[in-house]
């Protein structure tokens, strides 16, 4: 009987360890993806700001009037 209990505890410990490891791995993966999305978002913001600056400079060079995006005037 003690042998069966020992085997049961070993299996139980193995299952608990596997679940704990899986949860840790998933957590780290989610953290990594959140960081990646944050960096990509910052790069996109920088590119969009640069495009806006280029557009405003082009409008000034060509003498065109900027359209106000709120009033559309």
C-alpha positions in Angstrom: 0.0 0.0 0.0 2.8 2.6 0.8 4.2 1.9 -2.7 0.9 2.8 -4.3 0.7 6.0 -2.3 4.2 6.9 -3.3 3.5 6.3 -7.0 0.2 8.4 -6.6 2.1 11.3 -5.0 4.8 11.1 -7.7 2.1 11.3 -10.4 0.3 14.1 -8.6 3.6 16.1 -8.2 4.3 15.5 -11.9 0.9 16.8 -13.0 1.2 19.8 -10.7 4.7 20.6 -12.0 3.5 20.3 -15.6 0.5 22.5 -15.1 2.6 25.1 -13.2 5.3 25.1 -16.0 2.6 25.4 -18.7 1.0 28.4 -16.9 4.4 30.0 -16.5 5.3 29.5 -20.2 1.9 30.9 -21.3 2.4 33.9 -19.0 5.8 34.6 -20.4 4.6 34.3 -23.9 1.8 36.7 -23.3 4.2 39.2 -21.7 6.5 38.9 -24.7 3.6 39.5 -27.1 2.5 42.5 -25.2 6.0 44.0 -25.4 6.2 43.2 -29.1 2.9 44.9 -29.8 4.0 47.9 -27.8 7.2 48.3 -29.8 5.4 47.9 -33.1 2.8 50.5 -32.0 5.6 53.0 -31.2 7.2 52.4 -34.6 3.9 52.9 -36.3 3.3 56.2 -34.4 6.7 57.5 -35.4 6.1 56.6 -39.1 2.7 58.3 -39.1 4.1 61.4 -37.4 6.8 61.5 -40.1 4.3 61.2 -42.9 2.2 64.0 -41.3 5.3 66.2 -41.2 6.1 65.4 -44.8 2.6 66.2 -45.9 2.5 69.5 -44.1 5.9 70.5 -45.6 4.7 69.5 -49.1 1.6 71.6 -48.6 3.6 74.6 -47.5 6.1 74.2 -50.5 3.2 74.0 -53.0 1.4 76.9 -51.4 -1.7 74.8 -50.7 -3.9 75.5 -47.7 -4.1 72.8 -45.0 -7.6 71.4 -44.4 -8.7 71.4 -40.8 -9.7 67.8 -40.1 -12.4 68.9 -37.5 -14.2 71.6 -39.5 -13.1 70.5 -42.9 -12.4 74.1 -43.9 
